[in-house]
Amino acid sequence: MAFSSSSRAKLSATSHISKAPDKISKTSRPNLIEFTPSPTIYQKGCITSDNTVASSPLKHFTHTTRYPSFFDHDIQVEHSRKLKDLKHIFNLVGGNSFEGLVMIDAVQRLGIEYLFKDEIEEILQRQYIISSTCGGHLQDLQEAALRFRLLRQEGYYVPADMFNNFMIKEGRFSRFNVSEDIGRLMEVYEASQLSIAGEEGLDEAGQFSAKMLNECMTHLDHNQALAIGNTLRHPYHKSLPRFTAKDVFFGNFQGERRWMLHVLKEIAKKDFNIVHALHHKEIVQVTKWWKDLGLTKKLPFARDQPLKWYIWSMACLTDPSLSEQRVELTKPISLIYIIDDIFDVYGTLDELILFTETITRWDLATMGQLPEYMKICFKALDDITNEISYKVYKKHGYNPVQSLRNAWTSLCKAFLVEAKWFASGHMPEAEEYLKNGIESSGVHVALVHIFFLLGRGITEETVELIDSNPAIISSTATILRLWDDLGSAKDENQDGKDGSYIHYYMKEHRYYAAEEAQKSAINKISDAWKRLNKECLCPNPFSASFTRASLNLARMVPLMYSYDDNQRLPSLEHFIKSLLSESVPTEGVY
């Protein structure tokens, strides 16, 4: 059981920005703002004029160097000018509390925050001082909640007791009117997603906000109800902005302030198209590597899903500058899936014991007793591990080969535990299963590779910590394992040999129905998110880029494990089309 689920406008578009807005209003009426990137035109696999699919299967997908017109020099110059002007606006509004927060929220939701790193950091440092100085004396709930969320997202610890000033007994807000305060409720709900253990008041505020928002949706117009539904389904902290940027809701840009949103959207469109072309190029690289590796021909059971494996890398490493790392990360992820299938559906127990012993020794000379298909797999694993280790050493001066081998050894040992359970008929308790399932999730292998590929903050201390499966990794793995087990359909019709937390919980508690087992799993997912949130706060021994990758992996999990009754992933399919366009078919996902 690894990554795979085995159990189932004031200004025109060209106007020059020269001054900051006078004020961005706080409002209870969210606006629906559709962000629709221009379709990329390709010679092959393009979107036709009526948006129907005109593409060949992924294995025949070819990349062309004929990029769209947004790469033209004049458009690039205009794009750079708008970006420079918007950075100037950031500097001007940064001194105003609410305006600066709204600007940061907007660029983050559009997935372009990496373009404004310095400006965002400067504003948040000021906001942290404001929060530390004023604390619970802040009088506006919407502003306080937005400040709290943005600061915690960037690792600043802000006490959650600030919300107590807006609460009276039983989690009800004082000075509150539902019809007038939708914006406040939405911000409080968003802020509650960053809670850590012991912050019951913030949890209650989030639950109360969700309840009130759900109740008031039937009394609102279409755009308002759509905005609220989007917030409840996809709170920012637990979603991937690149996957949701096309359907962005901004309630704080009203009237004459809409010109700024227009400029933001123009920059986001250009950025989306540039990154879109980059992802297409990476998909071609990954597909070629997988085809040249030849495992689908050598191993009859091997999945042929390079797109699905690449989606993990694309989701975890969102910075466009990390192109090489995304391609390299896809390689070990592909082998997590292949080795998972060896243990789950293909190998005999005796073969699996031999394979695990070979991985533990990691000596090609001792693999003579392995069946041929395992020799092929181990040779591919050894080659990929050595290649990545060499690239990391060459770029960052550290050879991670032993850490990578140790991670693979731990994964295979966890796989073997599950195989022995099945072969012997042993029924582990739910907690015993979950402890091993955290190891067998494959998350540790993926994040160890990410840590070294990023190459930031590599020290003896952090290497020792990353080898020990620290909380930032184990909490992410818990989220993946339990989401996997909550799935209602088997992944790709596998007849696997593993169980699930739900199954073992019901066996352990004989009088508990499936609903109780699911409730237990959901509560554990919530607790895991609280631990992950805490691990992402400063001081944190890991780099911000690694922390973000860990969060992004957890955010990607619901998309990868929300199977419908037809054993498909409709949410994932939707977001793949949103990000990569219809020109990349879903044959590479299933």
ZALUM-347412 format. One record per residue (C-alpha): chain; z, y, x. Coordinates in steps of 0.2 Angstrom, whole numbers, plus 5000, padded with zeros to 4 digits. Layout:
% residues N
R  c    pz    py    px
R  A     Z     Y     X
...
This chain:
% residues 590
R  c    pz    py    px
R  A  5000  5000  5000
R  A  4994  5015  5010
R  A  4984  5030  5006
R  A  4974  5019  4994
R  A  4982  5015  4978
R  A  4983  4996  4976
R  A  4994  4995  4961
R  A  4981  5005  4950
R  A  4928  5242  4942
R  A  4930  5259  4948
R  A  4920  5254  4963
R  A  4904  5245  4964
R  A  4901  5230  4975
R  A  4895  5241  4989
R  A  4907  5255  4987
R  A  4918  5260  5002
R  A  4936  5259  4999
R  A  4946  5273  5006
R  A  4962  5274  4997
R  A  4976  5263  4990
R  A  4978  5261  4971
R  A  4990  5273  4963
R  A  5000  5258  4955
R  A  4997  5240  4950
R  A  5005  5238  4933
R  A  5017  5224  4928
R  A  5011  5217  4912
R  A  5015  5202  4900
R  A  4997  5200  4896
R  A  4988  5188  4909
R  A  4969  5191  4912
R  A  4957  5177  4914
R  A  4947  5181  4929
R  A  4933  5168  4933
R  A  4929  5166  4951
R  A  4912  5158  4952
R  A  4905  5156  4969
R  A  4886  5157  4971
R  A  4878  5140  4972
R  A  4872  5135  4989
R  A  4854  5132  4990
R  A  4849  5116  5000
R  A  4832  5109  5003
R  A  4839  5092  4998
R  A  4853  5088  4986
R  A  4853  5105  4978
R  A  4860  5111  4962
R  A  4845  5114  4950
R  A  4843  5130  4940
R  A  4851  5121  4925
R  A  4866  5115  4935
R  A  4860  5097  4934
R  A  4863  5085  4948
R  A  4848  5083  4960
R  A  4856  5073  4974
R  A  4854  5056  4982
R  A  4869  5044  4986
R  A  4880  5050  4999
R  A  4875  5037  5012
R  A  4857  5045  5011
R  A  4864  5063  5011
R  A  4857  5074  5024
R  A  4862  5091  5030
R  A  4849  5105  5033
R  A  4852  5120  5044
R  A  4843  5131  5031
R  A  4858  5141  5025
R  A  4858  5153  5010
R  A  4855  5171  5012
R  A  4874  5176  5014
R  A  4871  5172  5032
R  A  4859  5186  5034
R  A  4864  5200  5046
R  A  4865  5214  5033
R  A  4876  5204  5021
R  A  4887  5199  5036
R  A  4889  5217  5041
R  A  4893  5222  5023
R  A  4905  5207  5021
R  A  4914  5213  5037
R  A  4915  5231  5031
R  A  4923  5226  5015
R  A  4935  5215  5024
R  A  4940  5229  5036
R  A  4942  5241  5021
R  A  4953  5228  5012
R  A  4964  5226  5027
R  A  4966  5245  5026
R  A  4971  5244  5008
R  A  4984  5231  5013
R  A  4992  5243  5026
R  A  4992  5257  5013
R  A  5000  5247  4999
R  A  5012  5238  5010
R  A  5025  5251  5009
R  A  5026  5249  4990
R  A  5036  5234  4985
R  A  5027  5227  4970
R  A  5009  5232  4975
R  A  5011  5223  4992
R  A  5017  5207  4984
R  A  5003  5207  4971
R  A  4990  5209  4985
R  A  4997  5194  4994
R  A  4998  5183  4979
R  A  4980  5187  4975
R  A  4972  5183  4992
R  A  4983  5167  4993
R  A  4977  5161  4976
R  A  4959  5165  4981
R  A  4961  5154  4997
R  A  4957  5168  5009
R  A  4975  5172  5015
R  A  4970  5166  5033
R  A  4959  5182  5034
R  A  4975  5193  5032
R  A  4988  5184  5042
R  A  4994  5199  5051
R  A  4994  5210  5036
R  A  5004  5197  5026
R  A  5017  5194  5039
R  A  5020  5213  5041
R  A  5023  5215  5022
R  A  5034  5200  5021
R  A  5045  5206  5035
R  A  5048  5222  5025
R  A  5050  5212  5009
R  A  5063  5201  5018
R  A  5073  5216  5023
R  A  5072  5223  5005
R  A  5078  5206  4999
R  A  5092  5204  5011
R  A  5098  5222  5008
R  A  5096  5223  4989
R  A  5099  5204  4985
R  A  5105  5202  4968
R  A  5104  5220  4964
R  A  5086  5220  4961
R  A  5083  5225  4943
R  A  5065  5218  4939
R  A  5064  5199  4936
R  A  5046  5198  4939
R  A  5046  5207  4955
R  A  5061  5198  4961
R  A  5054  5181  4957
R  A  5037  5185  4965
R  A  5046  5191  4981
R  A  5057  5175  4981
R  A  5042  5164  4980
R  A  5031  5173  4993
R  A  5045  5173  5005
R  A  5050  5155  5003
R  A  5032  5150  5004
R  A  5031  5158  5022
R  A  5048  5149  5027
R  A  5060  5164  5024
R  A  5076  5158  5017
R  A  5081  5168  5002
R  A  5096  5164  4992
R  A  5092  5158  4974
R  A  5108  5165  4967
R  A  5098  5181  4964
R  A  5092  5174  4948
R  A  5110  5172  4941
R  A  5110  5191  4938
R  A  5096  5188  4925
R  A  5105  5173  4916
R  A  5119  5171  4904
R  A  5126  5154  4898
R  A  5115  5139  4895
R  A  5101  5145  4905
R  A  5095  5159  4894
R  A  5089  5175  4901
R  A  5098  5192  4897
R  A  5087  5207  4892
R  A  5073  5195  4888
R  A  5059  5195  4874
R  A  5047  5181  4875
R  A  5032  5191  4867
R  A  5034  5205  4880
R  A  5039  5195  4895
R  A  5026  5182  4898
R  A  5023  5188  4915
R  A  5041  5187  4920
R  A  5042  5169  4913
R  A  5027  5164  4923
R  A  5034  5171  4939
R  A  5051  5163  4936
R  A  5042  5146  4933
R  A  5032  5148  4949
R  A  5047  5152  4959
R  A  5057  5137  4953
R  A  5044  5126  4961
R  A  5052  5131  4978
R  A  5070  5125  4974
R  A  5080  5115  4986
R  A  5095  5103  4982
R  A  5110  5112  4975
R  A  5100  5126  4966
R  A  5104  5121  4949
R  A  5103  5139  4942
R  A  5085  5140  4948
R  A  5080  5123  4941
R  A  5087  5129  4924
R  A  5078  5145  4925
R  A  5062  5135  4928
R  A  5065  5123  4914
R  A  5069  5137  4902
R  A  5053  5146  4907
R  A  5042  5131  4905
R  A  5050  5128  4888
R  A  5047  5146  4882
R  A  5030  5147  4889
R  A  5025  5131  4880
R  A  5032  5137  4863
R  A  5023  5154  4864
R  A  5006  5147  4868
R  A  5001  5144  4850
R  A  5004  5162  4846
R  A  4993  5169  4860
R  A  4975  5173  4862
R  A  4963  5161  4871
R  A  4964  5169  4888
R  A  4983  5171  4888
R  A  4985  5153  4883
R  A  4973  5147  4896
R  A  4982  5157  4909
R  A  4999  5149  4904
R  A  4992  5132  4903
R  A  4985  5133  4921
R  A  5001  5139  4928
R  A  5011  5125  4920
R  A  4999  5112  4925
R  A  4995  5119  4943
R  A  5010  5130  4949
R  A  5004  5138  4965
R  A  5016  5130  4977
R  A  5011  5112  4972
R  A  4993  5115  4971
R  A  4978  5118  4983
R  A  4971  5135  4982
R  A  4954  5130  4988
R  A  4954  5117  4974
R  A  4959  5130  4961
R  A  4952  5146  4967
R  A  4937  5146  4954
R  A  4949  5147  4940
R  A  4961  5161  4945
R  A  4972  5171  4933
R  A  4978  5188  4938
R  A  4989  5197  4926
R  A  4994  5212  4937
R  A  4977  5219  4939
R  A  4974  5230  4923
R  A  4963  5244  4919
R  A  4958  5255  4934
R  A  4966  5243  4946
R  A  4952  5230  4942
R  A  4941  5238  4955
R  A  4952  5230  4969
R  A  4951  5213  4961
R  A  4932  5215  4960
R  A  4932  5218  4979
R  A  4943  5203  4982
R  A  4932  5192  4972
R  A  4917  5198  4982
R  A  4925  5194  4998
R  A  4931  5177  4991
R  A  4914  5172  4986
R  A  4906  5175  5003
R  A  4921  5166  5011
R  A  4919  5152  4999
R  A  4900  5150  5003
R  A  4903  5150  5022
R  A  4917  5137  5021
R  A  4906  5127  5009
R  A  4892  5126  5021
R  A  4905  5121  5035
R  A  4912  5107  5024
R  A  4894  5100  5021
R  A  4891  5100  5040
R  A  4907  5091  5043
R  A  4903  5078  5029
R  A  4887  5074  5038
R  A  4896  5072  5054
R  A  4909  5060  5046
R  A  4896  5050  5037
R  A  4885  5048  5053
R  A  4901  5042  5063
R  A  4905  5030  5049
R  A  4888  5023  5048
R  A  4887  5021  5067
R  A  4904  5012  5068
R  A  4896  4999  5057
R  A  4912  4991  5050
R  A  4904  4990  5032
R  A  4891  4978  5040
R  A  4904  4968  5051
R  A  4918  4967  5038
R  A  4912  4961  5021
R  A  4928  4969  5012
R  A  4927  4986  5020
R  A  4926  5001  5009
R  A  4912  5013  5010
R  A  4921  5029  5006
R  A  4919  5042  5019
R  A  4919  5056  5007
R  A  4936  5051  5000
R  A  4943  5050  5017
R  A  4936  5066  5022
R  A  4944  5075  5006
R  A  4961  5071  5013
R  A  4957  5080  5029
R  A  4949  5094  5020
R  A  4964  5096  5009
R  A  4977  5095  5023
R  A  4968  5106  5036
R  A  4962  5121  5026
R  A  4959  5134  5040
R  A  4940  5135  5043
R  A  4943  5135  5062
R  A  4950  5117  5061
R  A  4933  5109  5059
R  A  4934  5097  5074
R  A  4952  5092  5068
R  A  4946  5088  5051
R  A  4932  5077  5057
R  A  4944  5068  5069
R  A  4958  5066  5057
R  A  4946  5057  5045
R  A  4944  5043  5057
R  A  4962  5036  5057
R  A  4963  5039  5038
R  A  4948  5027  5036
R  A  4957  5014  5046
R  A  4972  5016  5035
R  A  4962  5011  5020
R  A  4953  4996  5030
R  A  4969  4989  5037
R  A  4978  4991  5020
R  A  4965  4980  5012
R  A  4967  4967  5026
R  A  4985  4965  5022
R  A  4983  4968  5003
R  A  4968  4958  4998
R  A  4960  4949  5012
R  A  4971  4941  5026
R  A  4982  4926  5025
R  A  5000  4927  5029
R  A  4998  4918  5046
R  A  4983  4930  5050
R  A  4993  4945  5046
R  A  5008  4939  5057
R  A  4996  4937  5072
R  A  4987  4954  5068
R  A  5004  4963  5068
R  A  5010  4955  5084
R  A  4993  4960  5092
R  A  4996  4978  5086
R  A  5014  4978  5092
R  A  5008  4972  5110
R  A  4992  4983  5109
R  A  4983  4972  5122
R  A  4965  4968  5120
R  A  4967  4953  5131
R  A  4979  4945  5119
R  A  4969  4945  5104
R  A  4959  4929  5107
R  A  4969  4920  5093
R  A  4964  4933  5079
R  A  4950  4929  5067
R  A  4934  4938  5071
R  A  4936  4951  5057
R  A  4953  4956  5064
R  A  4946  4957  5082
R  A  4933  4969  5075
R  A  4946  4980  5066
R  A  4958  4980  5081
R  A  4944  4985  5093
R  A  4939  4999  5082
R  A  4957  5005  5080
R  A  4959  5004  5099
R  A  4943  5014  5102
R  A  4948  5028  5090
R  A  4966  5029  5096
R  A  4960  5031  5114
R  A  4946  5043  5110
R  A  4958  5055  5100
R  A  4971  5053  5113
R  A  4959  5059  5127
R  A  4953  5073  5116
R  A  4971  5079  5113
R  A  4975  5077  5132
R  A  4959  5087  5137
R  A  4963  5101  5125
R  A  4982  5102  5125
R  A  4988  5093  5141
R  A  4998  5079  5133
R  A  4993  5061  5130
R  A  4999  5055  5113
R  A  4992  5037  5115
R  A  5010  5029  5114
R  A  5015  5039  5099
R  A  4999  5035  5090
R  A  5001  5016  5094
R  A  5019  5017  5088
R  A  5014  5024  5072
R  A  5001  5011  5069
R  A  5014  4997  5074
R  A  5026  5004  5061
R  A  5013  5004  5047
R  A  5007  4986  5051
R  A  5025  4980  5051
R  A  5029  4988  5034
R  A  5013  4980  5027
R  A  5019  4964  5034
R  A  5035  4965  5025
R  A  5026  4967  5008
R  A  5015  4953  5012
R  A  5030  4942  5016
R  A  5038  4947  5000
R  A  5023  4942  4990
R  A  5021  4926  4999
R  A  5039  4920  4997
R  A  5041  4927  4979
R  A  5055  4938  4985
R  A  5059  4952  4972
R  A  5066  4967  4982
R  A  5077  4980  4974
R  A  5068  4996  4970
R  A  5077  5006  4984
R  A  5073  4992  4996
R  A  5055  4993  4991
R  A  5054  5012  4992
R  A  5062  5012  5009
R  A  5048  5001  5016
R  A  5035  5009  5005
R  A  5038  5026  5013
R  A  5033  5017  5030
R  A  5018  5008  5022
R  A  5012  5024  5013
R  A  5002  5028  5029
R  A  5008  5046  5028
R  A  5017  5045  5045
R  A  5001  5039  5053
R  A  4991  5053  5046
R  A  5004  5067  5050
R  A  5007  5061  5068
R  A  4988  5062  5071
R  A  4988  5079  5063
R  A  5003  5085  5074
R  A  4994  5081  5090
R  A  4976  5086  5084
R  A  4984  5103  5080
R  A  4992  5104  5097
R  A  5005  5117  5093
R  A  5023  5115  5098
R  A  5021  5099  5108
R  A  5037  5097  5117
R  A  5048  5082  5122
R  A  5060  5086  5108
R  A  5046  5088  5094
R  A  5037  5072  5100
R  A  5053  5062  5099
R  A  5056  5070  5082
R  A  5038  5066  5075
R  A  5040  5048  5081
R  A  5056  5045  5071
R  A  5048  5049  5054
R  A  5057  5065  5051
R  A  5062  5072  5034
R  A  5046  5083  5033
R  A  5036  5067  5034
R  A  5047  5055  5024
R  A  5048  5067  5009
R  A  5030  5068  5009
R  A  5028  5050  5010
R  A  5040  5047  4996
R  A  5030  5059  4985
R  A  5014  5049  4989
R  A  5022  5032  4986
R  A  5030  5036  4969
R  A  5014  5045  4963
R  A  5004  5030  4968
R  A  5016  5018  4958
R  A  5016  5030  4943
R  A  4997  5027  4941
R  A  4992  5019  4925
R  A  4976  5010  4932
R  A  4972  4999  4946
R  A  4963  5007  4960
R  A  4945  5000  4961
R  A  4950  4984  4952
R  A  4959  4977  4966
R  A  4969  4961  4964
R  A  4982  4966  4977
R  A  4998  4958  4983
R  A  5010  4973  4982
R  A  5022  4978  4969
R  A  5028  4995  4963
R  A  5044  5005  4961
R  A  5041  5004  4942
R  A  5040  4985  4943
R  A  5055  4982  4954
R  A  5066  4995  4945
R  A  5062  4986  4928
R  A  5066  4969  4936
R  A  5082  4976  4943
R  A  5088  4984  4927
R  A  5083  4971  4915
R  A  5087  4981  4899
R  A  5077  4996  4905
R  A  5060  5000  4897
R  A  5046  5007  4907
R  A  5050  5024  4902
R  A  5066  5024  4910
R  A  5058  5017  4926
R  A  5045  5031  4926
R  A  5059  5044  4923
R  A  5068  5038  4938
R  A  5052  5039  4949
R  A  5049  5057  4942
R  A  5066  5062  4947
R  A  5064  5055  4964
R  A  5048  5064  4966
R  A  5057  5080  4961
R  A  5071  5077  4974
R  A  5058  5073  4987
R  A  5050  5090  4984
R  A  5067  5098  4986
R  A  5069  5090  5003
R  A  5051  5095  5008
R  A  5054  5113  5003
R  A  5070  5113  5013
R  A  5061  5106  5028
R  A  5048  5120  5027
R  A  5061  5134  5029
R  A  5066  5142  5045
R  A  5072  5137  5057
R  A  5059  5123  5058
R  A  5055  5113  5074
R  A  5037  5112  5069
R  A  5023  5124  5069
R  A  5018  5133  5053
R  A  5001  5124  5054
R  A  5009  5107  5054
R  A  5021  5112  5040
R  A  5007  5118  5030
R  A  4997  5102  5033
R  A  5012  5092  5027
R  A  5014  5102  5011
R  A  4995  5101  5008
R  A  4996  5082  5009
R  A  5009  5082  4996
R  A  4999  5094  4985
R  A  4984  5083  4986
R  A  4993  5067  4980
R  A  4992  5070  4961
R  A  4973  5072  4963
R  A  4971  5056  4972
R  A  4982  5045  4960
R  A  4979  5052  4943
R  A  4968  5038  4937
R  A  4961  5037  4919
R  A  4958  5022  4908
R  A  4942  5019  4916
R  A  4949  5018  4933
R  A  4942  5034  4939
R  A  4949  5051  4945
R  A  4942  5064  4934
R  A  4953  5078  4942
R  A  4947  5074  4959
R  A  4929  5073  4954
R  A  4931  5090  4946
R  A  4938  5098  4961
R  A  4925  5089  4973
R  A  4911  5097  4962
R  A  4920  5114  4963
R  A  4922  5113  4982
R  A  4906  5104  4987
R  A  4894  5107  4973
R  A  4885  5094  4963
R  A  4874  5090  4979
R  A  4888  5078  4985
R  A  4889  5063  4973
R  A  4905  5054  4970
R  A  4898  5037  4976
R  A  4908  5041  4992
R  A  4924  5042  4982
R  A  4924  5025  4973
